[in-house]
C-alpha cells in the first residue's frame, strides 16, 4: 500500500501534461517573435540602412513576443483537467 502512495506522489507534478504542452507552444511563439526581429543590417558598414525600421521589426515582432508571454501566463494559470 505504501509503495502505491510513493509512486503516485512521485508522478504528481505542479502542472498537468496539457499545461506543459501549452508552455512549449508559448515558448515557440516567443522564439518566432524574436526571429521576426532578425535582419535589417546594411551590407556596407559605412552606409545606414532603413531596413531596420520595417513594420515587421518595429511593430509585428514585439506584438508576437508579447502575445507569447501572455500565452505563457495563461498556460501556467490554466487549471489542469482532472482524470
N, CA, C and O atoms as a printed pandas DataFrame, in Angstrom:
     atom_number atom_name residue_name chain_id  residue_number  x_coord  y_coord  z_coord
0              1         N          UNK        A               1    0.822   -1.195    0.000
1              2        CA          UNK        A               1    0.000    0.000    0.000
2              3         C          UNK        A               1    0.867    1.260    0.000
3              4         O          UNK        A               1    0.600    2.210   -0.736
4              5         N          UNK        A               2    1.901    1.254    0.830
5              6        CA          UNK        A               2    2.788    2.412    0.897
6              7         C          UNK        A               2    3.531    2.613   -0.416
7              8         O          UNK        A               2    3.865    3.741   -0.777
8              9         N          UNK        A               3    3.786    1.543   -1.117
9             10        CA          UNK        A               3    4.501    1.639   -2.382
10            11         C          UNK        A               3    3.661    2.372   -3.428
11            12         O          UNK        A               3    4.201    3.160   -4.204
12            13         N          UNK        A               4    2.349    2.125   -3.462
13            14        CA          UNK        A               4    1.477    2.794   -4.409
14            15         C          UNK        A               4    1.396    4.291   -4.119
15            16         O          UNK        A               4    1.364    5.098   -5.048
16            17         N          UNK        A               5    1.364    4.661   -2.876
17            18        CA          UNK        A               5    1.305    6.074   -2.498
18            19         C          UNK        A               5    2.590    6.775   -2.919
19            20         O          UNK        A               5    2.532    7.895   -3.426
20            21         N          UNK        A               6    3.747    6.149   -2.724
21            22        CA          UNK        A               6    5.011    6.747   -3.119
22            23         C          UNK        A               6    5.084    6.945   -4.623
23            24         O          UNK        A               6    5.581    7.975   -5.079
24            25         N          UNK        A               7    4.601    5.985   -5.407
25            26        CA          UNK        A               7    4.603    6.109   -6.856
26            27         C          UNK        A               7    3.663    7.227   -7.303
27            28         O          UNK        A               7    3.970    7.970   -8.236
28            29         N          UNK        A               8    2.534    7.339   -6.642
29            30        CA          UNK        A               8    1.571    8.378   -7.006
30            31         C          UNK        A               8    2.126    9.768   -6.665
31            32         O          UNK        A               8    1.933   10.706   -7.439
32            33         N          UNK        A               9    2.798    9.915   -5.543
33            34        CA          UNK        A               9    3.380   11.196   -5.173
34            35         C          UNK        A               9    4.536   11.556   -6.092
35            36         O          UNK        A               9    4.749   12.735   -6.375
36            37         N          UNK        A              10    5.278   10.578   -6.557
37            38        CA          UNK        A              10    6.406   10.834   -7.448
38            39         C          UNK        A              10    5.920   11.405   -8.778
39            40         O          UNK        A              10    6.596   12.252   -9.362
40            41         N          UNK        A              11    4.770   10.963   -9.266
41            42        CA          UNK        A              11    4.232   11.405  -10.545
42            43         C          UNK        A              11    3.387   12.664  -10.438
43            44         O          UNK        A              11    2.867   13.138  -11.448
44            45         N          UNK        A              12    3.241   13.205   -9.266
45            46        CA          UNK        A              12    2.413   14.389   -9.058
46            47         C          UNK        A              12    3.229   15.651   -9.332
47            48         O          UNK        A              12    3.975   16.114   -8.468
48            49         N          UNK        A              13    3.085   16.206  -10.538
49            50        CA          UNK        A              13    3.781   17.429  -10.912
50            51         C          UNK        A              13    2.925   18.642  -10.568
51            52         O          UNK        A              13    1.727   18.521  -10.313
52            53         N          UNK        A              14    3.552   19.801  -10.564
53            54        CA          UNK        A              14    2.827   21.027  -10.243
54            55         C          UNK        A              14    1.791   21.363  -11.316
55            56         O          UNK        A              14    0.721   21.888  -11.009
56            57         N          UNK        A              15    2.111   21.059  -12.565
57            58        CA          UNK        A              15    1.207   21.332  -13.674
58            59         C          UNK        A              15    0.866   20.034  -14.384
59            60         O          UNK        A              15    1.566   19.032  -14.243
60            61         N          UNK        A              16   -0.196   20.065  -15.132
61            62        CA          UNK        A              16   -0.602   18.881  -15.876
62            63         C          UNK        A              16    0.138   18.766  -17.200
63            64         O          UNK        A              16    0.847   19.683  -17.615
64            65         N          UNK        A              17   -0.038   17.637  -17.849
65            66        CA          UNK        A              17    0.621   17.380  -19.131
66            67         C          UNK        A              17    0.223   18.425  -20.174
67            68         O          UNK        A              17    1.058   18.886  -20.952
68            69         N          UNK        A              18   -1.050   18.791  -20.182
69            70        CA          UNK        A              18   -1.541   19.791  -21.136
70            71         C          UNK        A              18   -0.875   21.150  -20.912
71            72         O          UNK        A              18   -0.568   21.863  -21.867
72            73         N          UNK        A              19   -0.655   21.502  -19.646
73            74        CA          UNK        A              19   -0.003   22.770  -19.333
74            75         C          UNK        A              19    1.411   22.825  -19.898
75            76         O          UNK        A              19    1.834   23.853  -20.428
76            77         N          UNK        A              20    2.136   21.723  -19.785
77            78        CA          UNK        A              20    3.497   21.701  -20.307
78            79         C          UNK        A              20    3.520   21.795  -21.825
79            80         O          UNK        A              20    4.425   22.403  -22.398
80            81         N          UNK        A              21    2.536   21.201  -22.476
81            82        CA          UNK        A              21    2.437   21.323  -23.932
82            83         C          UNK        A              21    2.156   22.772  -24.316
83            84         O          UNK        A              21    2.740   23.294  -25.265
84            85         N          UNK        A              22    1.256   23.418  -23.571
85            86        CA          UNK        A              22    0.948   24.820  -23.843
86            87         C          UNK        A              22    2.152   25.718  -23.580
87            88         O          UNK        A              22    2.363   26.694  -24.299
88            89         N          UNK        A              23    2.943   25.400  -22.560
89            90        CA          UNK        A              23    4.164   26.161  -22.298
90            91         C          UNK        A              23    5.138   26.041  -23.456
91            92         O          UNK        A              23    5.785   27.023  -23.820
92            93         N          UNK        A              24    5.255   24.858  -24.041
93            94        CA          UNK        A              24    6.144   24.662  -25.190
94            95         C          UNK        A              24    5.652   25.467  -26.394
95            96         O          UNK        A              24    6.453   26.041  -27.131
96            97         N          UNK        A              25    4.336   25.507  -26.588
97            98        CA          UNK        A              25    3.782   26.302  -27.685
98            99         C          UNK        A              25    4.061   27.786  -27.463
99           100         O          UNK        A              25    4.434   28.497  -28.397
100          101         N          UNK        A              26    3.882   28.252  -26.233
101          102        CA          UNK        A              26    4.172   29.653  -25.905
102          103         C          UNK        A              26    5.632   29.997  -26.125
103          104         O          UNK        A              26    5.952   31.081  -26.611
104          105         N          UNK        A              27    6.518   29.081  -25.770
105          106        CA          UNK        A              27    7.944   29.304  -25.997
106          107         C          UNK        A              27    8.233   29.409  -27.492
107          108         O          UNK        A              27    9.040   30.240  -27.909
108          109         N          UNK        A              28    7.583   28.580  -28.297
109          110        CA          UNK        A              28    7.774   28.637  -29.750
110          111         C          UNK        A              28    7.267   29.965  -30.322
111          112         O          UNK        A              28    7.862   30.502  -31.256
112          113         N          UNK        A              29    6.178   30.492  -29.770
113          114        CA          UNK        A              29    5.665   31.792  -30.216
114          115         C          UNK        A              29    6.668   32.894  -29.899
115          116         O          UNK        A              29    6.901   33.775  -30.726
116          117         N          UNK        A              30    7.264   32.854  -28.709
117          118        CA          UNK        A              30    8.255   33.857  -28.323
118          119         C          UNK        A              30    9.475   33.776  -29.237
119          120         O          UNK        A              30    9.982   34.803  -29.689
120          121         N          UNK        A              31    9.944   32.573  -29.509
121          122        CA          UNK        A              31   11.099   32.404  -30.397
122          123         C          UNK        A              31   10.766   32.919  -31.793
123          124         O          UNK        A              31   11.605   33.556  -32.431
124          125         N          UNK        A              32    9.552   32.651  -32.277
125          126        CA          UNK        A              32    9.142   33.150  -33.591
126          127         C          UNK        A              32    9.155   34.681  -33.617
127          128         O          UNK        A              32    9.550   35.280  -34.617
128          129         N          UNK        A              33    8.730   35.309  -32.532
129          130        CA          UNK        A              33    8.764   36.770  -32.461
130          131         C          UNK        A              33   10.174   37.319  -32.526
131          132         O          UNK        A              33   10.426   38.321  -33.195
132          133         N          UNK        A              34   11.098   36.663  -31.830
133          134        CA          UNK        A              34   12.482   37.125  -31.884
134          135         C          UNK        A              34   13.105   36.869  -33.251
135          136         O          UNK        A              34   13.954   37.638  -33.702
136          137         N          UNK        A              35   12.688   35.793  -33.911
137          138        CA          UNK        A              35   13.185   35.533  -35.265
138          139         C          UNK        A              35   12.668   36.581  -36.248
139          140         O          UNK        A              35   13.351   36.910  -37.218
140          141         N          UNK        A              36   11.470   37.104  -36.004
141          142        CA          UNK        A              36   10.943   38.169  -36.854
142          143         C          UNK        A              36   11.753   39.457  -36.711
143          144         O          UNK        A              36   11.768   40.283  -37.624
144          145         N          UNK        A              37   12.420   39.634  -35.581
145          146        CA          UNK        A              37   13.233   40.836  -35.367
146          147         C          UNK        A              37   14.578   40.784  -36.066
147          148         O          UNK        A              37   15.247   41.810  -36.191
148          149         N          UNK        A              38   14.987   39.612  -36.523
149          150        CA          UNK        A              38   16.306   39.458  -37.139
150          151         C          UNK        A              38   16.423   40.225  -38.448
151          152         O          UNK        A              38   15.430   40.500  -39.122
152          153         N          UNK        A              39   17.655   40.559  -38.786
153          154        CA          UNK        A              39   17.943   41.151  -40.085
154          155         C          UNK        A              39   17.967   42.659  -40.061
155          156         O          UNK        A              39   17.940   43.287  -39.003
156          157         N          UNK        A              40   18.018   43.229  -41.260
157          158        CA          UNK        A              40   17.991   44.667  -41.406
158          159         C          UNK        A              40   19.342   45.331  -41.402
159          160         O          UNK        A              40   19.431   46.559  -41.427
160          161         N          UNK        A              41   20.412   44.529  -41.371
161          162        CA          UNK        A              41   21.725   45.178  -41.348
162          163         C          UNK        A              41   22.116   45.621  -42.752
163          164         O          UNK        A              41   21.618   45.099  -43.750
164          165         N          UNK        A              42   22.993   46.568  -42.803
165          166        CA          UNK        A              42   23.477   47.105  -44.068
166          167         C          UNK        A              42   24.633   46.261  -44.572
167          168         O          UNK        A              42   25.424   45.743  -43.784
168          169         N          UNK        A              43   24.729   46.124  -45.893
169          170        CA          UNK        A              43   25.851   45.389  -46.482
170          171         C          UNK        A              43   27.160   46.144  -46.283
171          172         O          UNK        A              43   28.213   45.536  -46.092
172          173         N          UNK        A              44   27.090   47.445  -46.328
173          174        CA          UNK        A              44   28.268   48.293  -46.141
174          175         C          UNK        A              44   28.153   48.969  -44.777
175          176         O          UNK        A              44   27.173   49.673  -44.532
176          177         N          UNK        A              45   29.125   48.777  -43.880
177          178        CA          UNK        A              45   29.009   49.381  -42.542
178          179         C          UNK        A              45   29.058   50.908  -42.538
179          180         O          UNK        A              45   28.706   51.528  -41.534
180          181         N          UNK        A              46   29.480   51.515  -43.622
181          182        CA          UNK        A              46   29.540   52.979  -43.697
182          183         C          UNK        A              46   28.249   53.595  -44.213
183          184         O          UNK        A              46   28.117   54.819  -44.249
184          185         N          UNK        A              47   27.300   52.766  -44.611
185          186        CA          UNK        A              47   26.037   53.241  -45.161
186          187         C          UNK        A              47   24.905   52.799  -44.236
187          188         O          UNK        A              47   24.797   51.627  -43.875
188          189         N          UNK        A              48   24.063   53.769  -43.861
189          190        CA          UNK        A              48   22.924   53.466  -42.984
190          191         C          UNK        A              48   21.812   52.819  -43.800
191          192         O          UNK        A              48   21.530   53.239  -44.922
192          193         N          UNK        A              49   21.183   51.795  -43.231
193          194        CA          UNK        A              49   20.100   51.107  -43.912
194          195         C          UNK        A              49   18.788   51.356  -43.170
195          196         O          UNK        A              49   18.717   51.215  -41.950
196          197         N          UNK        A              50   17.762   51.725  -43.914
197          198        CA          UNK        A              50   16.436   51.946  -43.327
198          199         C          UNK        A              50   15.668   50.646  -43.130
199          200         O          UNK        A              50   14.527   50.676  -42.670
200          201         N          UNK        A              51   16.261   49.511  -43.463
201          202        CA          UNK        A              51   15.579   48.223  -43.330
202          203         C          UNK        A              51   15.247   47.892  -41.874
203          204         O          UNK        A              51   14.331   47.114  -41.609
204          205         N          UNK        A              52   15.981   48.476  -40.939
205          206        CA          UNK        A              52   15.719   48.174  -39.528
206          207         C          UNK        A              52   14.404   48.770  -39.045
207          208         O          UNK        A              52   13.898   48.390  -37.989
208          209         N          UNK        A              53   13.856   49.693  -39.805
209          210        CA          UNK        A              53   12.605   50.344  -39.410
210          211         C          UNK        A              53   11.388   49.767  -40.119
211          212         O          UNK        A              53   10.380   50.457  -40.274
212          213         N          UNK        A              54   11.467   48.514  -40.550
213          214        CA          UNK        A              54   10.339   47.911  -41.247
214          215         C          UNK        A              54    9.214   47.587  -40.262
215          216         O          UNK        A              54    9.440   47.477  -39.057
216          217         N          UNK        A              55    8.018   47.439  -40.787
217          218        CA          UNK        A              55    6.847   47.113  -39.972
218          219         C          UNK        A              55    7.061   45.808  -39.212
219          220         O          UNK        A              55    6.667   45.684  -38.053
220          221         N          UNK        A              56    7.679   44.847  -39.866
221          222        CA          UNK        A              56    7.890   43.532  -39.253
222          223         C          UNK        A              56    8.746   43.639  -37.998
223          224         O          UNK        A              56    8.443   42.999  -36.991
224          225         N          UNK        A              57    9.800   44.429  -38.041
225          226        CA          UNK        A              57   10.732   44.508  -36.909
226          227         C          UNK        A              57   10.264   45.462  -35.813
227          228         O          UNK        A              57   10.526   45.220  -34.634
228          229         N          UNK        A              58    9.590   46.519  -36.179
229          230        CA          UNK        A              58    9.205   47.548  -35.207
230          231         C          UNK        A              58    7.846   47.257  -34.559
231          232         O          UNK        A              58    7.648   47.561  -33.383
232          233         N          UNK        A              59    6.920   46.678  -35.307
233          234        CA          UNK        A              59    5.566   46.507  -34.800
234          235         C          UNK        A              59    5.172   45.043  -34.612
235          236         O          UNK        A              59    4.760   44.639  -33.525
236          237         N          UNK        A              60    5.300   44.265  -35.664
237          238        CA          UNK        A              60    4.809   42.889  -35.643
238          239         C          UNK        A              60    5.567   42.008  -34.650
239          240         O          UNK        A              60    4.945   41.305  -33.854
240          241         N          UNK        A              61    6.880   42.036  -34.685
241          242        CA          UNK        A              61    7.686   41.163  -33.824
242          243         C          UNK        A              61    7.443   41.422  -32.329
243          244         O          UNK        A              61    7.245   40.462  -31.584
244          245         N          UNK        A              62    7.448   42.672  -31.863
245          246        CA          UNK        A              62    7.160   42.879  -30.439
246          247         C          UNK        A              62    5.757   42.435  -30.025
247          248         O          UNK        A              62    5.565   41.970  -28.901
248          249         N          UNK        A              63    4.779   42.573  -30.916
249          250        CA          UNK        A              63    3.433   42.120  -30.602
250          251         C          UNK        A              63    3.410   40.602  -30.475
251          252         O          UNK        A              63    2.752   40.065  -29.584
252          253         N          UNK        A              64    4.128   39.905  -31.363
253          254        CA          UNK        A              64    4.184   38.444  -31.308
254          255         C          UNK        A              64    4.868   37.986  -30.023
255          256         O          UNK        A              64    4.405   37.042  -29.382
256          257         N          UNK        A              65    5.962   38.639  -29.640
257          258        CA          UNK        A              65    6.663   38.281  -28.403
258          259         C          UNK        A              65    5.762   38.522  -27.190
259          260         O          UNK        A              65    5.684   37.677  -26.298
260          261         N          UNK        A              66    5.095   39.649  -27.155
261          262        CA          UNK        A              66    4.185   39.954  -26.051
262          263         C          UNK        A              66    3.047   38.943  -25.993
263          264         O          UNK        A              66    2.657   38.508  -24.909
264          265         N          UNK        A              67    2.516   38.570  -27.146
265          266        CA          UNK        A              67    1.457   37.562  -27.184
266          267         C          UNK        A              67    1.977   36.222  -26.664
267          268         O          UNK        A              67    1.245   35.484  -26.005
268          269         N          UNK        A              68    3.227   35.912  -26.958
269          270        CA          UNK        A              68    3.820   34.679  -26.452
270          271         C          UNK        A              68    3.926   34.679  -24.937
271          272         O          UNK        A              68    3.660   33.664  -24.293
272          273         N          UNK        A              69    4.312   35.810  -24.366
273          274        CA          UNK        A              69    4.397   35.896  -22.907
274          275         C          UNK        A              69    3.015   35.818  -22.255
275          276         O          UNK        A              69    2.859   35.186  -21.210
276          277         N          UNK        A              70    2.030   36.446  -22.856
277          278        CA          UNK        A              70    0.661   36.356  -22.333
278          279         C          UNK        A              70    0.172   34.909  -22.420
279          280         O          UNK        A              70   -0.486   34.417  -21.503
280          281         N          UNK        A              71    0.492   34.235  -23.516
281          282        CA          UNK        A              71    0.120   32.833  -23.682
282          283         C          UNK        A              71    0.789   31.969  -22.616
283          284         O          UNK        A              71    0.170   31.043  -22.093
284          285         N          UNK        A              72    2.051   32.264  -22.288
285          286        CA          UNK        A              72    2.768   31.526  -21.244
286          287         C          UNK        A              72    2.081   31.698  -19.889
287          288         O          UNK        A              72    1.927   30.727  -19.148
288          289         N          UNK        A              73    1.675   32.905  -19.566
289          290        CA          UNK        A              73    0.991   33.149  -18.299
290          291         C          UNK        A              73   -0.321   32.374  -18.257
291          292         O          UNK        A              73   -0.656   31.769  -17.239
292          293         N          UNK        A              74   -1.064   32.394  -19.362
293          294        CA          UNK        A              74   -2.313   31.646  -19.430
294          295         C          UNK        A              74   -2.059   30.145  -19.294
295          296         O          UNK        A              74   -2.825   29.442  -18.635
296          297         N          UNK        A              75   -0.979   29.650  -19.919
297          298        CA          UNK        A              75   -0.665   28.217  -19.853
298          299         C          UNK        A              75   -0.342   27.788  -18.426
299          300         O          UNK        A              75   -0.667   26.670  -18.025
300          301         N          UNK        A              76    0.291   28.663  -17.664
301          302        CA          UNK        A              76    0.611   28.341  -16.268
302          303         C          UNK        A              76   -0.648   28.391  -15.405
303          304         O          UNK        A              76   -0.836   27.546  -14.530
304          305         N          UNK        A              77   -1.503   29.372  -15.647
305          306        CA          UNK        A              77   -2.680   29.566  -14.816
306          307         C          UNK        A              77   -3.833   28.619  -15.161
307          308         O          UNK        A              77   -4.742   28.436  -14.351
308          309         N          UNK        A              78   -3.807   28.026  -16.336
309          310        CA          UNK        A              78   -4.899   27.129  -16.766
310          311         C          UNK        A              78   -4.984   25.934  -15.823
311          312         O          UNK        A              78   -3.981   25.294  -15.506
312          313         N          UNK        A              79   -6.179   25.658  -15.395
313          314        CA          UNK        A              79   -6.398   24.551  -14.463
314          315         C          UNK        A              79   -6.290   23.245  -15.238
315          316         O          UNK        A              79   -6.959   23.082  -16.258
316          317         N          UNK        A              80   -5.461   22.310  -14.777
317          318        CA          UNK        A              80   -5.365   21.032  -15.495
318          319         C          UNK        A              80   -6.634   20.225  -15.329
319          320         O          UNK        A              80   -7.316   20.304  -14.307
320          321         N          UNK        A              81   -6.938   19.445  -16.359
321          322        CA          UNK        A              81   -8.138   18.616  -16.316
322          323         C          UNK        A              81   -7.922   17.462  -15.355
323          324         O          UNK        A              81   -6.849   16.860  -15.310
324          325         N          UNK        A              82   -8.956   17.167  -14.591
325          326        CA          UNK        A              82   -8.909   16.035  -13.670
326          327         C          UNK        A              82   -9.227   14.760  -14.421
327          328         O          UNK        A              82  -10.197   14.718  -15.177
328          329         N          UNK        A              83   -8.424   13.708  -14.228
329          330        CA          UNK        A              83   -8.679   12.420  -14.878
330          331         C          UNK        A              83   -9.493   11.515  -14.000
331          332         O          UNK        A              83   -9.800   10.388  -14.391
